[in-house]
Amino acid sequence: MTHPVLHFEVSGKNLDSLQTFYGELFGWKTQKIAGDMPYAMVEKEDGGIGGGIGQSPDGNGHVTFYVGTDDPQATLDKAEQLGGKTILPVTELPEVTIALFADPEGHVVGLAKGM
């Protein structure tokens, strides 16, 4: 079974400016989520994947893609066996289960179940 990319995330210092930038550049339609987290969902269009734009708590920007897996813990374990490092352990959110790992060169990749 392959593991498709299911979601992407762009984070940085200012949610509003990032939302405007990507909206004007690519025509992405976004919707801020309710609650305290400064985050906006990017609508899925034309066969592409959905994503999110967020404000990073530490102000450091990053781009992360999330790969689908039926067993996030097993995938984290395999990543570590191959020289990766767990960044965020398996975390249950209301609509999805996520985890993050760094590859051997430090690139952060997300895992997602239930998207």
C-alpha positions in Angstrom: 0.0 0.0 0.0 1.3 3.4 -0.9 1.1 6.4 1.4 -0.3 9.5 -0.4 0.3 13.1 0.6 -3.0 14.2 2.3 -2.5 17.6 3.6 0.0 20.5 3.6 0.7 23.3 6.1 2.4 26.7 5.7 3.2 28.4 9.0 4.9 31.7 9.7 4.8 35.0 11.7 1.5 36.4 10.5 -1.5 34.4 9.6 -3.4 37.2 7.9 -0.5 38.2 5.6 0.2 34.6 4.7 -3.5 34.0 4.0 -3.6 37.1 1.7 -0.4 36.2 0.0 -1.4 32.6 -1.0 -4.9 33.6 -1.7 -3.8 36.3 -4.2 -0.9 34.2 -5.6 -2.8 30.9 -6.2 -6.4 31.9 -5.8 -6.7 29.6 -2.7 -9.9 30.0 -0.7 -9.3 29.9 3.0 -11.5 29.8 6.1 -10.2 30.6 9.6 -11.1 27.9 12.1 -12.9 28.8 15.3 -11.0 28.9 18.6 -7.8 30.3 19.9 -5.5 28.7 17.3 -4.6 31.2 14.5 -5.1 28.8 11.6 -7.0 28.8 8.3 -8.0 25.8 6.3 -7.3 25.8 2.5 -10.1 24.3 0.4 -9.4 21.3 -1.7 -9.8 22.2 -5.4 -9.4 20.5 -8.8 -8.2 17.2 -7.5 -5.5 18.7 -5.3 -5.1 18.2 -1.6 -6.4 20.5 1.1 -4.1 22.3 3.5 -3.7 24.9 6.2 -2.1 28.2 6.8 -1.1 28.9 10.4 0.7 31.3 12.7 3.7 29.6 14.2 3.9 30.0 18.0 7.7 30.7 17.8 7.4 32.9 14.7 9.6 30.6 12.7 8.2 29.7 9.3 8.0 26.2 7.9 6.2 24.1 5.3 5.1 20.6 6.2 3.4 17.9 4.2 1.4 15.1 5.8 1.5 11.6 4.5 -1.4 9.1 5.1 -0.8 6.1 7.2 -3.1 3.5 8.9 -0.7 3.2 11.8 1.2 6.4 12.7 3.1 4.7 15.6 4.4 1.9 13.3 5.4 4.5 10.7 7.2 6.6 13.4 9.0 3.4 14.6 10.1 2.6 11.0 11.3 6.2 10.5 13.5 6.0 13.6 14.9 2.6 12.5 15.9 4.3 9.2 17.7 7.1 11.0 14.8 9.6 11.5 13.7 11.2 14.8 10.3 11.7 16.3 9.4 15.3 16.7 5.7 15.0 17.8 4.5 11.7 19.1 1.2 10.3 17.9 -1.4 13.0 18.8 -5.2 12.5 18.7 -7.1 15.6 17.5 -10.9 15.7 17.2 -10.9 14.9 13.5 -7.5 13.4 12.8 -4.5 11.6 14.4 -1.1 13.2 13.6 2.6 12.8 14.3 5.8 14.5 13.1 9.2 13.1 12.4 12.5 14.5 11.1 14.3 12.6 8.3 18.1 12.0 8.7 18.8 15.5 7.3 16.3 17.2 9.6 13.4 17.8 7.2 10.1 17.6 9.1 7.4 15.4 7.7 3.9 14.9 9.1 1.9 11.7 9.4 -1.9 11.6 9.3 -4.6 9.1 9.9 -8.3 9.8 9.4 -8.1 12.7 6.9 
